[in-house]
Amino acid sequence: MMKLQTKLALFNLLSKLVFSALFIGFLPLIIERINTRQTDNELIKKREEVISLISAVGIEPFIVSDTTGGFGSYNILKEEYISLERAPEDVEWNFIDVTKRIIDNETIDYRVLHYSLKIDGESYLLEIGMSLASITYAARNIRNIILVFLGVFILVTLISDLTYTARILRPLRVITGRLGNTSLPTFDHAEPLVTSTEDFVKLDRTLREMMRKIGELFRKEREITVNISHELMTPVSVLRSKLENMLMRENLDPAVESGLEESLRTLHRLKTLVNSMLMIARIESSQYMKEEIADICELVKEVTSELAPLAEDGGVTLILECEQIFMAANVNRSLLFSMIYNVVNNAVKHTPSGGRIEIAGRERDGRFELSVSDTGKGMSPEQLDRLFTRFSNRPDPAGNSTGIGLAITKSIADFHNIAVRVISVPGAGTQFFFFFPVNSL
Amino acid sequence: MNVLIVEDEKSLAGEIALFLKRENFLCDMAHSGTEASEKIAVNLYDFVLLDLGLPDYNGLDLIREAKEINADVSFIIITARGAVEDRVKGLDLGADDYLPKPFALAELHARIMAVARRKFRIQSPDITLGEFVMNASSRKLMHGESEVEITKKEFDLLYYLVINRNRVLARHQLYEHIWGNALDDQYDSNFIDVHIKNIRKKLNNHAPAPWLETVRGVGYRITSDS
């Protein structure tokens, strides 16, 4: 994973480097071509000068009547030379090539112009040479200047690229920052983004519109839960108060008394059911705050001390092993309490006398993991599959459980990004695992 | 104590009034926000039981209004809306407690007593239960000079029965009082039986406690004269 800004800068740098490498690779060739052409032009110009000199003063001053019958002249540093000598009749030369000359025991490469000319019926051969050493030296100088220039160019453009991309990508950072900070259900309708980049304006508009719609949906859902709660709980409340007042009358017939109590118990079940379903709806529509920090081991201790009397009465041993302090951030403490409580309470209910329940908290692979293991009757794979489905667990005959507890546990875990895993062996026991997200403290 | 019941559901208001009168409260009723607002302006109440779901009035506004007239009035919000933020908002505005519907009348009684004790700094009198003496302020249960070591939960359970003495409380009522609505789903009648069993064991180590009765098929009751 890489930041967009880094990617753009890297691409820019790479393309510049590739271009520069190509350029540097071809540079000697280019310089050589330019140099050769320049030298050749120079040589031709010199040839014209020599010819016009000869036509002005005649050939005689250049011809020495010795055996060779030739003329030769080097300048002091042997960078150039000119020679003029008689040539056979039939030679017609006009070309430029590279020739090695040995002068004072020193081999020097020359670019040489060969030219044959006829003066007064005699054939002469004119040679003008320029040393390649001076040419190569000039080429090296040019190359060095270009390299330094390229280096500075790449550095300067890299810095300006980085600054510029950082500037134009700023709106993107603002948008992602906003998205990251958005916590349901409190959407803040932030001001429209100020940017001259059309794409970002579009993105911002689309996202804000989406957030507004989601916010609207959440508001509606909240309203619905409030209304359902009000419509259902008001009559239940009337009934309950009436029945309770009746139960308080003096000298009630025992049969009436237990009948009233039974009705109240049924009403209690109805209330519990509605409350549980509303609770799930509220969790799923993020109506609960998630702003607390909770010490999970502390929480587990509270749960076990609540359930200890029940476990003791049922002959079940509760063992708690929390190896280290684990603080979970951005949580709803009382929801987490319910989440753990439901599972431990379930374990207590389903573990026969003489059994054990082990609750262990530990860090593994950088994540905190809480496990609840019992030696209860376990579950079949089919039961396990439908464990978190509402009402799939048959309510017990005493009418105590509504079979929705584990569905609540699951929705609380989802709300906190806690992964849940259950392993169960029929007849041997069940193990619940809670894997807390890494970003918790 | 003077109580105003603000509740648009007339039959519920009636049942609450019936119950509170039996507990020697003076009760007045208002079935709309406007009516409540008028009554609060004229009469001096110790308690207002306020339903937040009034059709004509935002209940939270009523709290603000009433507090301007009489800062000492105590509010207990009773609501069926069950919105998470209502509770926070209500308590922020100075409500003293919050009771979601449907509540037990016994619970309402306990809450009123708790607010009164907190607010008016009433030193709870010693309550005599047979050979035992209980005090809510010190949260101690004594047998003569020696203290009976009971847990916080056990004390709460016993005290709830004491406040509603001579009245049967069902197991689910006792459970609701101790564990509240959040753990409603985990209700188990056995919970209460286990706790009562433990309380009895601890009491019997000191002296017999025949005043803590089991009412078959219904629940538990404390019978006491005081």
HADDOCK unambig.tbl for C-alpha pairs under 7 A between the chains (distance, minus, plus):
assign (segid A and resid 226 and name CA) (segid B and resid 81 and name CA) 4.82 0.50 0.50
assign (segid A and resid 226 and name CA) (segid B and resid 82 and name CA) 6.24 0.50 0.50
assign (segid A and resid 226 and name CA) (segid B and resid 83 and name CA) 5.90 0.50 0.50
assign (segid A and resid 227 and name CA) (segid B and resid 81 and name CA) 6.66 0.50 0.50
assign (segid A and resid 229 and name CA) (segid B and resid 80 and name CA) 5.92 0.50 0.50
assign (segid A and resid 229 and name CA) (segid B and resid 81 and name CA) 5.34 0.50 0.50
assign (segid A and resid 229 and name CA) (segid B and resid 82 and name CA) 6.33 0.50 0.50
assign (segid A and resid 230 and name CA) (segid B and resid 80 and name CA) 4.57 0.50 0.50
assign (segid A and resid 230 and name CA) (segid B and resid 81 and name CA) 4.70 0.50 0.50
assign (segid A and resid 233 and name CA) (segid B and resid 80 and name CA) 5.51 0.50 0.50
assign (segid A and resid 233 and name CA) (segid B and resid 101 and name CA) 6.07 0.50 0.50
assign (segid A and resid 233 and name CA) (segid B and resid 102 and name CA) 6.05 0.50 0.50
assign (segid A and resid 234 and name CA) (segid B and resid 80 and name CA) 6.08 0.50 0.50
assign (segid A and resid 234 and name CA) (segid B and resid 101 and name CA) 6.94 0.50 0.50
assign (segid A and resid 236 and name CA) (segid B and resid 102 and name CA) 6.20 0.50 0.50
assign (segid A and resid 237 and name CA) (segid B and resid 101 and name CA) 5.78 0.50 0.50
assign (segid A and resid 237 and name CA) (segid B and resid 102 and name CA) 4.07 0.50 0.50
assign (segid A and resid 237 and name CA) (segid B and resid 103 and name CA) 6.72 0.50 0.50
assign (segid A and resid 238 and name CA) (segid B and resid 11 and name CA) 6.64 0.50 0.50
assign (segid A and resid 238 and name CA) (segid B and resid 12 and name CA) 4.87 0.50 0.50
assign (segid A and resid 240 and name CA) (segid B and resid 102 and name CA) 6.98 0.50 0.50
assign (segid A and resid 241 and name CA) (segid B and resid 12 and name CA) 6.93 0.50 0.50
assign (segid A and resid 241 and name CA) (segid B and resid 15 and name CA) 5.97 0.50 0.50
assign (segid A and resid 241 and name CA) (segid B and resid 104 and name CA) 6.89 0.50 0.50
assign (segid A and resid 241 and name CA) (segid B and resid 105 and name CA) 6.48 0.50 0.50
assign (segid A and resid 242 and name CA) (segid B and resid 15 and name CA) 6.12 0.50 0.50
assign (segid A and resid 245 and name CA) (segid B and resid 19 and name CA) 6.62 0.50 0.50
assign (segid A and resid 248 and name CA) (segid B and resid 167 and name CA) 6.67 0.50 0.50
assign (segid A and resid 258 and name CA) (segid B and resid 217 and name CA) 6.03 0.50 0.50
assign (segid A and resid 258 and name CA) (segid B and resid 218 and name CA) 5.99 0.50 0.50
assign (segid A and resid 261 and name CA) (segid B and resid 218 and name CA) 5.86 0.50 0.50
assign (segid A and resid 272 and name CA) (segid B and resid 184 and name CA) 5.69 0.50 0.50
assign (segid A and resid 272 and name CA) (segid B and resid 185 and name CA) 5.84 0.50 0.50
assign (segid A and resid 276 and name CA) (segid B and resid 185 and name CA) 6.67 0.50 0.50
assign (segid A and resid 287 and name CA) (segid B and resid 84 and name CA) 6.84 0.50 0.50
assign (segid A and resid 288 and name CA) (segid B and resid 84 and name CA) 6.76 0.50 0.50
assign (segid A and resid 309 and name CA) (segid B and resid 194 and name CA) 6.89 0.50 0.50
assign (segid A and resid 310 and name CA) (segid B and resid 191 and name CA) 6.40 0.50 0.50
assign (segid A and resid 310 and name CA) (segid B and resid 194 and name CA) 6.37 0.50 0.50
assign (segid A and resid 313 and name CA) (segid B and resid 194 and name CA) 6.76 0.50 0.50
assign (segid A and resid 338 and name CA) (segid B and resid 183 and name CA) 6.54 0.50 0.50
assign (segid A and resid 342 and name CA) (segid B and resid 186 and name CA) 6.68 0.50 0.50
assign (segid A and resid 400 and name CA) (segid B and resid 187 and name CA) 5.83 0.50 0.50
assign (segid A and resid 400 and name CA) (segid B and resid 188 and name CA) 5.14 0.50 0.50
assign (segid A and resid 400 and name CA) (segid B and resid 189 and name CA) 6.77 0.50 0.50
assign (segid A and resid 401 and name CA) (segid B and resid 185 and name CA) 6.42 0.50 0.50
assign (segid A and resid 401 and name CA) (segid B and resid 186 and name CA) 6.41 0.50 0.50
assign (segid A and resid 401 and name CA) (segid B and resid 187 and name CA) 6.64 0.50 0.50
assign (segid A and resid 402 and name CA) (segid B and resid 185 and name CA) 6.52 0.50 0.50
assign (segid A and resid 405 and name CA) (segid B and resid 185 and name CA) 6.08 0.50 0.50
assign (segid A and resid 405 and name CA) (segid B and resid 186 and name CA) 6.83 0.50 0.50
